[in-house]
């Protein structure tokens, strides 16, 4: 009975949203996010990817989902894949009306940086900047991400310069086109062997135009009845204490010990971490095979017999219903966690960029003094040539071209990804190395899902 009443109320509330209400733009000062009135902003978010292509083009669905997210206490969503040619006005308005901001990934399944043979090409930059140009016009776009878990294994550090080259060129495009200065960041896998070198590398150096505006981490270290001291969060905090740009959890919410009580949120938004970390995005909104969902669109169906059913049998549209008890557990946590932070007017940033980490054989294989790859360069080759160069180095540290808006690929597939600390998840809302490391069976399911779409 409760679910029926709740669903009916949610539908009425969502569809009643008409006029677009202004939402204050976010900006960065030092290591913190602030709203236009100078209040510090803490992220309480959910990963949101109902479809593998673009969940932000169905206005009716966005109204329903954003209304439930508001009830949850969320103020942010993270979306992994979008089509920059789509019409996003209705969905972005729906989320803005419910006080919800967006972090959106720029890459697609065909343009993401490949850690096995890293490259940074004009085609990739063109695809990235199409997404940036589309979403920079919305006041509730909080930030964009040049990659998600590009480095998913300890031996992939030589791909890091290509991530930083992407940051450099995306920021150069943004500024050359006089777009709103939407922050540009990166979402890292929680790989202990690369921590905190990658975190520091992406923010190091005296040239802010080459550094991330923020850094985020996909971490699943707090599982079940853990604590700040035993989960690994204490080490994450120690590695970030003096970080010069905002840092937050771009995925979290381990589900290896169900039900999830989200007790880690008290550490993130409490005295242990709130002065350093800017919040967390919970994985994920949609209930699917991985069991991480906070909301369901109906019972699972048999894809062999149900008409137009997705391959995994989990509905992906309609009126969302909270998944018990996880939804209310998270709602209860967030309702009691309201750090006031600091006013921008009273805040003087004191942290300087970290030193670039030294190269360590077999661990961090990046020369800190080498220039970043140039546009068009592939690992071990100079741009436009077959000359072998030092790992991760290039012939210069500035973009060699700014895209003019020619067509670029968008891609469509269901991602999987790498293990993140003590848990894996990966469904429609994941980013990781989408097709890498998957079993043959799972690959077949995902390919059938693409066909279904």
C-alpha positions as a printed Julia matrix, in Angstrom:
453×3 Matrix{Float64}:
  0.0     0.0     0.0
  2.79    2.42    0.93
  4.54    1.93   -2.41
  1.32    2.59   -4.35
  0.58    5.77   -2.39
  4.17    6.9    -2.69
  4.3     6.25   -6.42
  1.05    8.13   -7.02
  2.25   11.09   -4.96
  5.58   11.08   -6.75
  3.92   11.08  -10.17
  1.69   14.04   -9.27
  4.61   15.99   -7.79
  6.88   15.31  -10.71
  4.41   16.17  -13.42
  3.35   19.31  -11.56
  6.83   20.76  -12.05
  6.44   23.32  -14.8
  8.24   26.62  -14.48
 12.01   26.5   -14.44
 13.5    27.76  -11.2
 16.95   29.28  -11.13
 19.65   27.21   -9.53
 22.87   28.89   -8.33
 25.94   27.99  -10.34
 28.81   26.29   -8.55
 32.44   27.39   -8.64
 35.7    26.32   -7.07
 37.86   28.29   -4.68
 40.92   26.51   -3.41
 39.93   22.99   -2.39
 36.2    23.59   -2.01
 33.03   24.02   -4.06
 30.87   27.1    -3.43
 27.46   28.3    -4.56
 27.0    31.81   -5.92
 25.94   33.09   -2.51
 29.27   31.96   -1.04
 28.02   28.86    0.8
 30.23   25.77    0.69
 28.65   22.98   -1.37
 28.8    19.33   -0.33
 27.93   16.65   -2.86
 25.2    14.16   -1.96
 24.83   12.3    -5.21
 23.71    9.18   -7.03
 25.07    7.53  -10.17
 22.38    7.75  -12.86
 22.5     5.87  -16.17
 19.18    4.29  -17.07
 20.29    3.63  -20.65
 23.71    3.02  -22.11
 23.44    5.95  -24.49
 21.86    8.98  -22.8
 19.48    9.1   -19.81
 19.04   12.9   -20.07
 16.74   13.1   -23.1
 13.5    11.72  -21.61
 11.96   14.69  -19.8
  9.05   12.75  -18.29
 11.39   10.16  -16.83
 13.76   12.81  -15.52
 10.9    14.56  -13.73
  9.88   11.33  -12.01
 13.41   10.37  -11.06
 14.51   13.81   -9.89
 11.47   14.06   -7.62
 12.43   10.8    -5.89
 16.06   11.89   -5.67
 14.96   15.09   -3.95
 13.04   13.0    -1.43
 16.2    10.95   -0.89
 18.14   14.11   -0.1
 20.34   14.02   -3.21
 21.64   17.22   -4.75
 23.83   15.72   -7.49
 23.81   13.06  -10.18
 26.67   11.55  -12.12
 26.05   10.47  -15.72
 28.64    8.4   -17.58
 27.55    8.61  -21.22
 25.47   11.14  -23.13
 24.8    12.06  -26.75
 25.82   15.71  -27.2
 23.41   15.99  -30.13
 20.41   15.16  -27.93
 17.9    17.62  -26.5
 18.77   17.88  -22.79
 16.84   21.02  -21.88
 13.84   19.26  -20.34
 15.88   16.9   -18.17
 18.36   19.54  -17.04
 15.44   21.79  -16.09
 13.77   18.95  -14.2
 16.88   18.3   -12.16
 17.48   22.02  -11.6
 13.93   22.43  -10.34
 14.71   19.82   -7.7
 18.02   21.39   -6.72
 20.16   18.73   -8.42
 23.51   19.29  -10.15
 25.27   17.16  -12.78
 28.77   15.75  -13.15
 29.04   14.28  -16.65
 31.74   12.18  -18.27
 33.04   13.46  -21.62
 34.24   10.2   -23.16
 32.33    7.57  -25.09
 32.95    3.88  -25.61
 34.96    4.65  -28.73
 36.82    7.76  -27.54
 37.93    6.88  -24.02
 41.67    6.86  -23.36
 42.96    3.29  -23.69
 45.51    2.44  -20.95
 46.94   -0.44  -22.97
 48.02    1.86  -25.82
 47.44    5.4   -24.57
 46.8     8.09  -27.14
 45.28   11.53  -27.31
 43.88   12.42  -30.71
 41.92   15.19  -32.41
 39.0    12.78  -32.76
 38.93   12.22  -29.0
 39.2    15.93  -28.26
 36.43   16.72  -30.7
 34.1    14.2   -29.05
 34.97   15.43  -25.55
 34.41   19.08  -26.39
 31.05   18.4   -28.02
 29.78   17.17  -24.65
 31.39   20.09  -22.84
 29.87   22.66  -25.2
 26.42   21.1   -24.81
 26.38   21.0   -21.02
 28.3    24.21  -20.24
 25.13   26.14  -21.04
 23.24   24.64  -18.1
 23.67   26.33  -14.72
 23.37   23.02  -12.88
 26.34   21.42  -14.63
 28.78   21.14  -11.73
 31.69   19.6   -13.6
 32.89   17.34  -16.41
 35.19   14.31  -16.27
 37.84   13.48  -18.89
 37.91    9.85  -17.84
 36.67    7.19  -15.46
 39.06    4.53  -14.16
 41.31    4.89  -17.2
 44.09    3.41  -15.08
 42.57    0.28  -13.58
 45.74   -1.72  -12.85
 48.98   -0.91  -11.08
 51.09   -1.3   -14.25
 49.19    1.33  -16.26
 50.73    4.49  -14.82
 52.24    5.5   -18.16
 48.73    6.43  -19.3
 48.55    9.25  -16.74
 50.16   11.92  -18.98
 47.43   11.31  -21.56
 44.75   12.01  -18.96
 46.49   15.25  -18.09
 46.85   16.15  -21.77
 43.09   15.69  -22.11
 42.53   18.04  -19.17
 44.83   20.63  -20.73
 43.15   20.59  -24.14
 39.57   20.47  -22.85
 40.28   23.51  -20.65
 41.95   25.29  -23.57
 38.86   24.67  -25.73
 36.55   25.86  -22.95
 38.46   29.12  -22.55
 39.02   29.71  -26.26
 35.26   29.45  -26.9
 34.41   31.68  -23.9
 32.3    28.93  -22.36
 31.37   29.02  -18.71
 34.35   27.81  -16.71
 32.86   24.43  -15.91
 35.4    22.57  -13.73
 37.3    19.76  -15.46
 38.25   16.7   -13.39
 38.92   12.99  -13.38
 37.41    9.92  -11.67
 40.02    7.39  -10.5
 39.83    3.73   -9.63
 40.89    2.98   -6.06
 44.18    1.26   -6.9
 46.41    1.2    -3.82
 49.63    0.94   -5.86
 48.8     4.17   -7.71
 47.65    6.06   -4.65
 48.41    8.88   -4.04
 50.75    9.31   -7.03
 47.99    9.69   -9.65
 46.03   11.99   -7.36
 49.05   14.24   -6.9
 50.26   14.02  -10.51
 46.99   15.31  -11.93
 47.12   18.39   -9.66
 50.87   19.05   -9.57
 52.86   21.75  -11.33
 52.78   25.51  -11.53
 50.65   25.62  -14.7
 47.01   25.43  -13.59
 45.89   25.12  -17.22
 47.32   21.58  -17.26
 45.96   20.42  -13.89
 42.58   19.05  -12.88
 40.17   21.48  -11.27
 39.04   18.64   -9.0
 39.83   14.97   -8.38
 37.39   12.19   -7.55
 37.72    8.6    -6.45
 35.65    5.44   -6.94
 36.17    3.71   -3.6
 34.38    0.7    -2.09
 36.55    0.23    1.0
 33.86    0.6     3.69
 31.83   -2.63    3.64
 29.33   -3.65    6.32
 30.02   -2.79    9.95
 33.35   -1.06    9.42
 34.8     2.18   10.74
 36.89    5.18    9.78
 39.97    3.51   11.2
 39.53   -0.01    9.81
 37.94    0.69    6.41
 40.84    2.48    4.79
 39.16    5.89    4.94
 41.76    7.12    7.41
 44.48    6.51    4.84
 42.42    8.21    2.12
 42.06   11.22    4.4
 45.79   11.32    5.18
 46.58   11.26    1.47
 44.2    14.18    0.81
 44.65   16.43    3.85
 46.7    19.1     2.06
 45.26   18.61   -1.43
 45.01   21.86   -3.35
 41.79   21.17   -5.33
 38.44   19.68   -4.31
 38.32   15.92   -3.84
 35.23   13.72   -3.44
 33.96   10.16   -3.86
 32.66    9.79   -7.42
 31.41    6.27   -6.58
 30.96    4.57   -3.24
 28.5     2.27   -1.48
 29.89   -1.24   -1.06
 27.14   -3.9    -1.09
 29.05   -7.05   -0.21
 27.38   -7.03    3.23
 23.69   -6.26    2.63
 21.69   -4.35    3.48
 23.73   -1.2     3.12
 23.55    1.12    6.1
 25.74    3.85    4.55
 27.49    4.47    7.84
 30.51    5.75    5.91
 28.56    8.9     5.1
 28.91   10.0     8.72
 32.68    9.9     8.31
 32.67   11.7     4.95
 30.37   14.49    6.12
 31.62   14.51    9.73
 34.58   15.92   11.56
 36.99   13.26   10.28
 36.76   14.21    6.6
 34.37   17.09    5.85
 37.06   19.76    5.97
 38.91   17.93    3.16
 36.35   15.94    1.16
 33.47   17.56   -0.72
 31.02   14.69   -0.42
 30.09   11.45   -2.16
 28.14    9.97   -5.05
 26.42    6.69   -4.23
 26.41    3.87   -6.74
 23.66    3.71   -8.06
 20.06    4.87   -8.64
 18.83    2.06  -10.92
 18.26   -1.43   -9.54
 19.77   -3.96  -11.91
 21.59   -7.3   -11.8
 24.47   -6.02   -9.65
 22.1    -5.24   -6.75
 23.31   -1.69   -6.12
 20.07    0.09   -6.98
 18.29    2.54   -4.71
 15.16    2.61   -6.87
 13.25    0.08   -8.94
 10.92    0.46  -11.92
  9.08   -2.77  -11.25
  9.81   -6.44  -10.68
 12.36   -8.26  -12.78
 10.86  -10.01  -15.78
 11.97  -12.94  -17.86
 13.66  -11.43  -20.94
 12.91  -14.62  -22.87
  9.15  -14.23  -22.52
  8.43  -10.57  -21.73
  7.9    -8.23  -24.67
 10.59   -5.56  -25.19
 12.35   -6.54  -21.97
 16.02   -5.61  -21.53
 18.42   -8.58  -21.53
 18.86   -8.55  -17.76
 15.1    -8.31  -17.15
 15.22   -5.14  -15.02
 12.81   -2.39  -16.16
 14.44    0.98  -16.83
 11.52    3.39  -17.07
  8.31    4.33  -15.33
  7.61    5.53  -11.81
 10.59    4.73   -9.56
  9.93    3.05   -6.22
 12.43    3.12   -3.32
 14.32   -0.12   -2.72
 14.03   -1.16    0.93
 15.86   -0.77    3.17
 18.77    0.83    1.31
 16.88    3.9     0.11
 15.63    4.84    3.57
 18.96    3.97    5.18
 20.73    6.47    2.94
 17.95    9.03    3.32
 18.21    8.79    7.1
 21.98    9.2     7.03
 21.94   12.24    4.76
 19.12   13.9     6.73
 21.35   14.11    9.8
 24.55   15.11    7.99
 24.56   18.81    7.13
 28.06   20.22    7.5
 28.04   24.01    7.33
 31.53   24.27    5.92
 32.95   27.75    5.48
 31.79   30.86    3.66
 33.82   31.75    0.59
 34.36   35.25    1.94
 35.97   33.84    5.08
 38.08   31.25    3.28
 41.65   31.86    2.17
 43.1    28.83    0.36
 46.38   27.78    1.94
 47.24   24.56    0.12
 49.66   24.7    -2.8
 49.8    22.16   -5.64
 51.5    18.93   -4.56
 54.96   18.11   -5.92
 54.9    15.92   -9.01
 55.66   12.36   -7.84
 59.06   10.97   -8.74
 59.29    8.08  -11.17
 59.71    4.71   -9.46
 60.56    1.64  -11.51
 57.76   -0.91  -11.44
 55.42    1.39   -9.56
 54.97    4.91  -10.95
 56.45    4.95  -14.45
 56.0     8.65  -15.22
 58.85   11.12  -15.64
 57.73   14.21  -13.69
 59.81   16.57  -15.84
 58.65   15.23  -19.22
 56.29   17.42  -21.26
 52.76   16.22  -21.72
 51.78   14.39  -24.91
 50.79   16.6   -27.79
 47.51   16.24  -29.63
 47.77   13.28  -31.98
 50.39   11.42  -29.95
 50.31    7.72  -29.11
 52.31    6.06  -26.36
 55.93    5.65  -27.49
 55.52    7.81  -30.62
 55.71   11.48  -31.42
 52.59   13.02  -32.85
 52.41   12.35  -36.57
 55.53   10.18  -36.68
 56.82    6.73  -35.83
 59.74    7.96  -33.74
 59.99    6.11  -30.45
 60.16    8.39  -27.41
 60.39    7.96  -23.68
 57.33    6.53  -21.97
 54.68    9.17  -21.43
 56.7    12.01  -22.93
 55.92   14.21  -25.88
 57.36   17.01  -27.93
 55.51   19.76  -26.17
 53.08   20.71  -23.46
 50.44   22.69  -25.29
 47.49   21.76  -27.49
 48.3    21.64  -31.18
 44.73   22.13  -32.35
 41.34   23.29  -31.14
 38.41   21.4   -32.68
 35.96   23.31  -34.81
 32.96   21.1   -34.24
 33.26   18.38  -36.85
 31.38   15.17  -36.31
 32.73   12.72  -33.8
 31.59    9.31  -32.58
 29.27    8.81  -29.66
 29.16    5.05  -29.19
 26.75    2.91  -27.24
 27.38   -0.12  -25.08
 26.83   -1.34  -21.57
 29.98   -0.95  -19.5
 31.53   -3.24  -16.97
 34.82   -2.17  -15.43
 37.54   -2.99  -12.98
 37.41   -3.96   -9.37
 37.47   -1.0    -7.04
 39.08   -1.83   -3.71
 37.06   -4.54   -1.99
 33.98   -4.61   -4.19
 32.93   -4.58   -7.81
 29.68   -3.3    -9.23
 29.37   -2.29  -12.86
 26.12   -2.12  -14.68
 24.5     0.46  -16.94
 25.85    3.29  -14.79
 29.47    2.29  -14.71
 32.4     3.77  -16.49
 35.59    1.73  -15.84
 37.34    0.06  -18.72
 33.99   -0.77  -20.2
 34.72   -3.81  -22.3
 38.06   -4.8   -20.76
 38.31   -7.73  -18.41
 34.78   -9.0   -18.95
 33.9   -12.65  -19.11
 32.76  -14.07  -22.42
 29.3   -14.67  -20.99
 28.86  -11.13  -19.74
 30.14   -9.75  -23.03
 27.42  -11.66  -24.87
 24.75  -10.25  -22.55
 26.0    -6.73  -23.09
 26.11   -7.1   -26.84
 22.53   -8.32  -26.82
 21.59   -5.3   -24.71
 23.11   -3.0   -27.33
 21.05   -4.77  -29.99
 17.93   -4.4   -27.85
 18.51   -0.65  -27.6
